[in-house]
Amino acid sequence: MATSGANGPGSATASASASNPRKFSEKIALQKQRQAEETAAFEEVMMDIGSTRDKL
């Protein structure tokens, strides 16, 4: 699972300027993509928990 704080505004990396989008629309798109990935991972875990509970 990805940690949202690792790539936050306070983190500095060597390749920050190369991977950092210049436009706000690009930043928003990346945030939406990251949120969708995290939501999908969360939902997958919740489905696994639900199927485990059904078996008990």
PyMOL Python script that loads the backbone (N, CA, C, O; Angstrom):
from pymol import cmd

cmd.read_pdbstr("""\
ATOM      1  N   MET A   1       0.833  -1.181   0.000  1.00  0.00           N
ATOM      2  CA  MET A   1       0.000   0.000   0.000  1.00  0.00           C
ATOM      3  C   MET A   1       0.876   1.243   0.000  1.00  0.00           C
ATOM      4  O   MET A   1       1.869   1.279   0.727  1.00  0.00           O
ATOM      5  N   ALA A   2       0.558   2.236  -0.766  1.00  0.00           N
ATOM      6  CA  ALA A   2       1.363   3.442  -0.862  1.00  0.00           C
ATOM      7  C   ALA A   2       1.074   4.358   0.308  1.00  0.00           C
ATOM      8  O   ALA A   2      -0.053   4.441   0.796  1.00  0.00           O
ATOM      9  N   THR A   3       2.122   5.047   0.749  1.00  0.00           N
ATOM     10  CA  THR A   3       1.925   6.013   1.820  1.00  0.00           C
ATOM     11  C   THR A   3       1.806   7.386   1.219  1.00  0.00           C
ATOM     12  O   THR A   3       2.631   7.785   0.397  1.00  0.00           O
ATOM     13  N   SER A   4       0.792   8.109   1.618  1.00  0.00           N
ATOM     14  CA  SER A   4       0.551   9.414   1.016  1.00  0.00           C
ATOM     15  C   SER A   4       1.567  10.445   1.484  1.00  0.00           C
ATOM     16  O   SER A   4       1.810  11.423   0.778  1.00  0.00           O
ATOM     17  N   GLY A   5       2.174  10.250   2.669  1.00  0.00           N
ATOM     18  CA  GLY A   5       3.118  11.225   3.184  1.00  0.00           C
ATOM     19  C   GLY A   5       4.480  11.145   2.536  1.00  0.00           C
ATOM     20  O   GLY A   5       5.236  12.116   2.587  1.00  0.00           O
ATOM     21  N   ALA A   6       4.821  10.024   1.931  1.00  0.00           N
ATOM     22  CA  ALA A   6       6.151   9.838   1.370  1.00  0.00           C
ATOM     23  C   ALA A   6       6.420  10.771   0.202  1.00  0.00           C
ATOM     24  O   ALA A   6       7.559  11.204   0.023  1.00  0.00           O
ATOM     25  N   ASN A   7       5.422  11.094  -0.593  1.00  0.00           N
ATOM     26  CA  ASN A   7       5.607  11.967  -1.742  1.00  0.00           C
ATOM     27  C   ASN A   7       4.902  13.300  -1.549  1.00  0.00           C
ATOM     28  O   ASN A   7       4.525  13.954  -2.521  1.00  0.00           O
ATOM     29  N   GLY A   8       4.728  13.694  -0.323  1.00  0.00           N
ATOM     30  CA  GLY A   8       4.007  14.925  -0.010  1.00  0.00           C
ATOM     31  C   GLY A   8       4.792  16.155  -0.376  1.00  0.00           C
ATOM     32  O   GLY A   8       5.912  16.055  -0.877  1.00  0.00           O
ATOM     33  N   PRO A   9       4.215  17.327  -0.133  1.00  0.00           N
ATOM     34  CA  PRO A   9       4.861  18.578  -0.520  1.00  0.00           C
ATOM     35  C   PRO A   9       6.160  18.842   0.217  1.00  0.00           C
ATOM     36  O   PRO A   9       6.991  19.604  -0.278  1.00  0.00           O
ATOM     37  N   GLY A  10       6.369  18.242   1.382  1.00  0.00           N
ATOM     38  CA  GLY A  10       7.578  18.480   2.139  1.00  0.00           C
ATOM     39  C   GLY A  10       8.734  17.586   1.765  1.00  0.00           C
ATOM     40  O   GLY A  10       9.860  17.838   2.194  1.00  0.00           O
ATOM     41  N   SER A  11       8.501  16.551   0.980  1.00  0.00           N
ATOM     42  CA  SER A  11       9.572  15.616   0.648  1.00  0.00           C
ATOM     43  C   SER A  11      10.424  16.156  -0.486  1.00  0.00           C
ATOM     44  O   SER A  11       9.918  16.725  -1.453  1.00  0.00           O
ATOM     45  N   ALA A  12      11.720  15.968  -0.348  1.00  0.00           N
ATOM     46  CA  ALA A  12      12.655  16.422  -1.379  1.00  0.00           C
ATOM     47  C   ALA A  12      13.436  15.223  -1.887  1.00  0.00           C
ATOM     48  O   ALA A  12      14.033  14.487  -1.102  1.00  0.00           O
ATOM     49  N   THR A  13      13.432  15.029  -3.195  1.00  0.00           N
ATOM     50  CA  THR A  13      14.187  13.931  -3.794  1.00  0.00           C
ATOM     51  C   THR A  13      15.123  14.484  -4.851  1.00  0.00           C
ATOM     52  O   THR A  13      14.982  15.627  -5.285  1.00  0.00           O
ATOM     53  N   ALA A  14      16.068  13.676  -5.255  1.00  0.00           N
ATOM     54  CA  ALA A  14      17.047  14.118  -6.248  1.00  0.00           C
ATOM     55  C   ALA A  14      16.396  14.365  -7.606  1.00  0.00           C
ATOM     56  O   ALA A  14      16.823  15.252  -8.345  1.00  0.00           O
ATOM     57  N   SER A  15      15.368  13.590  -7.938  1.00  0.00           N
ATOM     58  CA  SER A  15      14.719  13.735  -9.233  1.00  0.00           C
ATOM     59  C   SER A  15      13.408  14.508  -9.128  1.00  0.00           C
ATOM     60  O   SER A  15      12.521  14.336  -9.964  1.00  0.00           O
ATOM     61  N   ALA A  16      13.281  15.345  -8.125  1.00  0.00           N
ATOM     62  CA  ALA A  16      12.024  16.068  -7.915  1.00  0.00           C
ATOM     63  C   ALA A  16      11.699  16.982  -9.086  1.00  0.00           C
ATOM     64  O   ALA A  16      10.540  17.072  -9.492  1.00  0.00           O
ATOM     65  N   SER A  17      12.689  17.653  -9.631  1.00  0.00           N
ATOM     66  CA  SER A  17      12.411  18.574 -10.729  1.00  0.00           C
ATOM     67  C   SER A  17      12.072  17.835 -12.021  1.00  0.00           C
ATOM     68  O   SER A  17      11.335  18.356 -12.858  1.00  0.00           O
ATOM     69  N   ALA A  18      12.602  16.636 -12.186  1.00  0.00           N
ATOM     70  CA  ALA A  18      12.337  15.876 -13.405  1.00  0.00           C
ATOM     71  C   ALA A  18      10.934  15.276 -13.410  1.00  0.00           C
ATOM     72  O   ALA A  18      10.291  15.217 -14.458  1.00  0.00           O
ATOM     73  N   SER A  19      10.456  14.830 -12.250  1.00  0.00           N
ATOM     74  CA  SER A  19       9.151  14.172 -12.191  1.00  0.00           C
ATOM     75  C   SER A  19       8.047  15.112 -11.729  1.00  0.00           C
ATOM     76  O   SER A  19       6.879  14.722 -11.707  1.00  0.00           O
ATOM     77  N   ASN A  20       8.387  16.322 -11.367  1.00  0.00           N
ATOM     78  CA  ASN A  20       7.403  17.259 -10.834  1.00  0.00           C
ATOM     79  C   ASN A  20       6.675  17.974 -11.976  1.00  0.00           C
ATOM     80  O   ASN A  20       7.301  18.706 -12.742  1.00  0.00           O
ATOM     81  N   PRO A  21       5.358  17.768 -12.096  1.00  0.00           N
ATOM     82  CA  PRO A  21       4.624  18.444 -13.173  1.00  0.00           C
ATOM     83  C   PRO A  21       4.572  19.949 -12.941  1.00  0.00           C
ATOM     84  O   PRO A  21       4.558  20.414 -11.801  1.00  0.00           O
ATOM     85  N   ARG A  22       4.544  20.688 -14.018  1.00  0.00           N
ATOM     86  CA  ARG A  22       4.567  22.139 -13.909  1.00  0.00           C
ATOM     87  C   ARG A  22       3.183  22.742 -13.798  1.00  0.00           C
ATOM     88  O   ARG A  22       3.015  23.803 -13.195  1.00  0.00           O
ATOM     89  N   LYS A  23       2.193  22.086 -14.368  1.00  0.00           N
ATOM     90  CA  LYS A  23       0.852  22.650 -14.377  1.00  0.00           C
ATOM     91  C   LYS A  23       0.016  22.056 -13.264  1.00  0.00           C
ATOM     92  O   LYS A  23       0.149  20.880 -12.926  1.00  0.00           O
ATOM     93  N   PHE A  24      -0.857  22.893 -12.694  1.00  0.00           N
ATOM     94  CA  PHE A  24      -1.730  22.413 -11.635  1.00  0.00           C
ATOM     95  C   PHE A  24      -2.653  21.318 -12.134  1.00  0.00           C
ATOM     96  O   PHE A  24      -2.967  20.395 -11.382  1.00  0.00           O
ATOM     97  N   SER A  25      -3.092  21.392 -13.373  1.00  0.00           N
ATOM     98  CA  SER A  25      -3.981  20.362 -13.909  1.00  0.00           C
ATOM     99  C   SER A  25      -3.288  19.006 -13.935  1.00  0.00           C
ATOM    100  O   SER A  25      -3.924  17.975 -13.712  1.00  0.00           O
ATOM    101  N   GLU A  26      -1.982  19.006 -14.209  1.00  0.00           N
ATOM    102  CA  GLU A  26      -1.234  17.752 -14.192  1.00  0.00           C
ATOM    103  C   GLU A  26      -1.098  17.227 -12.768  1.00  0.00           C
ATOM    104  O   GLU A  26      -1.207  16.023 -12.533  1.00  0.00           O
ATOM    105  N   LYS A  27      -0.863  18.126 -11.823  1.00  0.00           N
ATOM    106  CA  LYS A  27      -0.774  17.723 -10.420  1.00  0.00           C
ATOM    107  C   LYS A  27      -2.098  17.144  -9.941  1.00  0.00           C
ATOM    108  O   LYS A  27      -2.119  16.138  -9.231  1.00  0.00           O
ATOM    109  N   ILE A  28      -3.197  17.771 -10.326  1.00  0.00           N
ATOM    110  CA  ILE A  28      -4.520  17.292  -9.939  1.00  0.00           C
ATOM    111  C   ILE A  28      -4.782  15.917 -10.541  1.00  0.00           C
ATOM    112  O   ILE A  28      -5.319  15.036  -9.870  1.00  0.00           O
ATOM    113  N   ALA A  29      -4.406  15.733 -11.803  1.00  0.00           N
ATOM    114  CA  ALA A  29      -4.598  14.440 -12.459  1.00  0.00           C
ATOM    115  C   ALA A  29      -3.791  13.349 -11.748  1.00  0.00           C
ATOM    116  O   ALA A  29      -4.281  12.235 -11.567  1.00  0.00           O
ATOM    117  N   LEU A  30      -2.562  13.666 -11.346  1.00  0.00           N
ATOM    118  CA  LEU A  30      -1.743  12.685 -10.634  1.00  0.00           C
ATOM    119  C   LEU A  30      -2.355  12.358  -9.269  1.00  0.00           C
ATOM    120  O   LEU A  30      -2.360  11.201  -8.849  1.00  0.00           O
ATOM    121  N   GLN A  31      -2.864  13.368  -8.587  1.00  0.00           N
ATOM    122  CA  GLN A  31      -3.510  13.137  -7.292  1.00  0.00           C
ATOM    123  C   GLN A  31      -4.743  12.257  -7.449  1.00  0.00           C
ATOM    124  O   GLN A  31      -4.966  11.351  -6.647  1.00  0.00           O
ATOM    125  N   LYS A  32      -5.545  12.519  -8.481  1.00  0.00           N
ATOM    126  CA  LYS A  32      -6.745  11.709  -8.729  1.00  0.00           C
ATOM    127  C   LYS A  32      -6.368  10.271  -9.047  1.00  0.00           C
ATOM    128  O   LYS A  32      -7.020   9.337  -8.581  1.00  0.00           O
ATOM    129  N   GLN A  33      -5.312  10.091  -9.842  1.00  0.00           N
ATOM    130  CA  GLN A  33      -4.858   8.743 -10.184  1.00  0.00           C
ATOM    131  C   GLN A  33      -4.385   8.015  -8.935  1.00  0.00           C
ATOM    132  O   GLN A  33      -4.737   6.855  -8.719  1.00  0.00           O
ATOM    133  N   ARG A  34      -3.591   8.687  -8.114  1.00  0.00           N
ATOM    134  CA  ARG A  34      -3.090   8.082  -6.883  1.00  0.00           C
ATOM    135  C   ARG A  34      -4.242   7.729  -5.945  1.00  0.00           C
ATOM    136  O   ARG A  34      -4.242   6.665  -5.327  1.00  0.00           O
ATOM    137  N   GLN A  35      -5.226   8.628  -5.843  1.00  0.00           N
ATOM    138  CA  GLN A  35      -6.387   8.370  -4.991  1.00  0.00           C
ATOM    139  C   GLN A  35      -7.171   7.162  -5.501  1.00  0.00           C
ATOM    140  O   GLN A  35      -7.621   6.334  -4.709  1.00  0.00           O
ATOM    141  N   ALA A  36      -7.333   7.061  -6.809  1.00  0.00           N
ATOM    142  CA  ALA A  36      -8.064   5.930  -7.387  1.00  0.00           C
ATOM    143  C   ALA A  36      -7.334   4.615  -7.101  1.00  0.00           C
ATOM    144  O   ALA A  36      -7.970   3.606  -6.799  1.00  0.00           O
ATOM    145  N   GLU A  37      -6.008   4.626  -7.195  1.00  0.00           N
ATOM    146  CA  GLU A  37      -5.234   3.419  -6.913  1.00  0.00           C
ATOM    147  C   GLU A  37      -5.358   3.017  -5.444  1.00  0.00           C
ATOM    148  O   GLU A  37      -5.517   1.838  -5.126  1.00  0.00           O
ATOM    149  N   GLU A  38      -5.284   4.006  -4.552  1.00  0.00           N
ATOM    150  CA  GLU A  38      -5.402   3.719  -3.127  1.00  0.00           C
ATOM    151  C   GLU A  38      -6.809   3.245  -2.777  1.00  0.00           C
ATOM    152  O   GLU A  38      -6.977   2.357  -1.941  1.00  0.00           O
ATOM    153  N   THR A  39      -7.817   3.835  -3.414  1.00  0.00           N
ATOM    154  CA  THR A  39      -9.194   3.405  -3.178  1.00  0.00           C
ATOM    155  C   THR A  39      -9.400   1.980  -3.663  1.00  0.00           C
ATOM    156  O   THR A  39     -10.057   1.187  -2.989  1.00  0.00           O
ATOM    157  N   ALA A  40      -8.851   1.645  -4.816  1.00  0.00           N
ATOM    158  CA  ALA A  40      -8.975   0.290  -5.345  1.00  0.00           C
ATOM    159  C   ALA A  40      -8.300  -0.714  -4.407  1.00  0.00           C
ATOM    160  O   ALA A  40      -8.838  -1.795  -4.166  1.00  0.00           O
ATOM    161  N   ALA A  41      -7.137  -0.364  -3.884  1.00  0.00           N
ATOM    162  CA  ALA A  41      -6.439  -1.255  -2.958  1.00  0.00           C
ATOM    163  C   ALA A  41      -7.244  -1.421  -1.673  1.00  0.00           C
ATOM    164  O   ALA A  41      -7.344  -2.528  -1.143  1.00  0.00           O
ATOM    165  N   PHE A  42      -7.813  -0.344  -1.175  1.00  0.00           N
ATOM    166  CA  PHE A  42      -8.636  -0.401   0.031  1.00  0.00           C
ATOM    167  C   PHE A  42      -9.861  -1.276  -0.190  1.00  0.00           C
ATOM    168  O   PHE A  42     -10.188  -2.118   0.646  1.00  0.00           O
ATOM    169  N   GLU A  43     -10.537  -1.078  -1.314  1.00  0.00           N
ATOM    170  CA  GLU A  43     -11.734  -1.864  -1.602  1.00  0.00           C
ATOM    171  C   GLU A  43     -11.398  -3.349  -1.751  1.00  0.00           C
ATOM    172  O   GLU A  43     -12.185  -4.208  -1.353  1.00  0.00           O
ATOM    173  N   GLU A  44     -10.241  -3.644  -2.319  1.00  0.00           N
ATOM    174  CA  GLU A  44      -9.824  -5.044  -2.457  1.00  0.00           C
ATOM    175  C   GLU A  44      -9.639  -5.679  -1.083  1.00  0.00           C
ATOM    176  O   GLU A  44     -10.072  -6.808  -0.853  1.00  0.00           O
ATOM    177  N   VAL A  45      -9.001  -4.955  -0.177  1.00  0.00           N
ATOM    178  CA  VAL A  45      -8.811  -5.470   1.178  1.00  0.00           C
ATOM    179  C   VAL A  45     -10.157  -5.662   1.867  1.00  0.00           C
ATOM    180  O   VAL A  45     -10.370  -6.670   2.542  1.00  0.00           O
ATOM    181  N   MET A  46     -11.058  -4.711   1.704  1.00  0.00           N
ATOM    182  CA  MET A  46     -12.370  -4.824   2.340  1.00  0.00           C
ATOM    183  C   MET A  46     -13.161  -5.997   1.773  1.00  0.00           C
ATOM    184  O   MET A  46     -13.891  -6.663   2.508  1.00  0.00           O
ATOM    185  N   MET A  47     -13.027  -6.256   0.487  1.00  0.00           N
ATOM    186  CA  MET A  47     -13.707  -7.405  -0.111  1.00  0.00           C
ATOM    187  C   MET A  47     -13.130  -8.708   0.453  1.00  0.00           C
ATOM    188  O   MET A  47     -13.875  -9.650   0.725  1.00  0.00           O
ATOM    189  N   ASP A  48     -11.812  -8.762   0.627  1.00  0.00           N
ATOM    190  CA  ASP A  48     -11.184  -9.946   1.211  1.00  0.00           C
ATOM    191  C   ASP A  48     -11.683 -10.176   2.636  1.00  0.00           C
ATOM    192  O   ASP A  48     -11.953 -11.309   3.034  1.00  0.00           O
ATOM    193  N   ILE A  49     -11.801  -9.103   3.387  1.00  0.00           N
ATOM    194  CA  ILE A  49     -12.303  -9.213   4.755  1.00  0.00           C
ATOM    195  C   ILE A  49     -13.746  -9.711   4.737  1.00  0.00           C
ATOM    196  O   ILE A  49     -14.116 -10.571   5.537  1.00  0.00           O
ATOM    197  N   GLY A  50     -14.553  -9.182   3.841  1.00  0.00           N
ATOM    198  CA  GLY A  50     -15.952  -9.603   3.736  1.00  0.00           C
ATOM    199  C   GLY A  50     -16.080 -11.069   3.382  1.00  0.00           C
ATOM    200  O   GLY A  50     -16.916 -11.774   3.948  1.00  0.00           O
ATOM    201  N   SER A  51     -15.264 -11.535   2.457  1.00  0.00           N
ATOM    202  CA  SER A  51     -15.339 -12.939   2.061  1.00  0.00           C
ATOM    203  C   SER A  51     -14.839 -13.844   3.188  1.00  0.00           C
ATOM    204  O   SER A  51     -15.313 -14.971   3.335  1.00  0.00           O
ATOM    205  N   THR A  52     -13.896 -13.360   3.971  1.00  0.00           N
ATOM    206  CA  THR A  52     -13.407 -14.136   5.112  1.00  0.00           C
ATOM    207  C   THR A  52     -14.485 -14.241   6.183  1.00  0.00           C
ATOM    208  O   THR A  52     -14.664 -15.298   6.788  1.00  0.00           O
ATOM    209  N   ARG A  53     -15.192 -13.159   6.414  1.00  0.00           N
ATOM    210  CA  ARG A  53     -16.270 -13.172   7.414  1.00  0.00           C
ATOM    211  C   ARG A  53     -17.394 -14.105   6.994  1.00  0.00           C
ATOM    212  O   ARG A  53     -17.983 -14.779   7.838  1.00  0.00           O
ATOM    213  N   ASP A  54     -17.698 -14.153   5.705  1.00  0.00           N
ATOM    214  CA  ASP A  54     -18.770 -15.013   5.216  1.00  0.00           C
ATOM    215  C   ASP A  54     -18.455 -16.482   5.445  1.00  0.00           C
ATOM    216  O   ASP A  54     -19.367 -17.287   5.638  1.00  0.00           O
ATOM    217  N   LYS A  55     -17.187 -16.840   5.427  1.00  0.00           N
ATOM    218  CA  LYS A  55     -16.790 -18.237   5.599  1.00  0.00           C
ATOM    219  C   LYS A  55     -16.905 -18.688   7.054  1.00  0.00           C
ATOM    220  O   LYS A  55     -17.000 -19.884   7.329  1.00  0.00           O
ATOM    221  N   LEU A  56     -16.897 -17.733   7.985  1.00  0.00           N
ATOM    222  CA  LEU A  56     -16.944 -18.107   9.408  1.00  0.00           C
ATOM    223  C   LEU A  56     -18.290 -18.502   9.842  1.00  0.00           C
ATOM    224  O   LEU A  56     -18.488 -18.842  11.009  1.00  0.00           O
TER     225      LEU A  56
END
""", "prot")
cmd.dss("prot")
cmd.show_as("cartoon", "prot")
cmd.util.cbc("prot")
cmd.orient("prot")
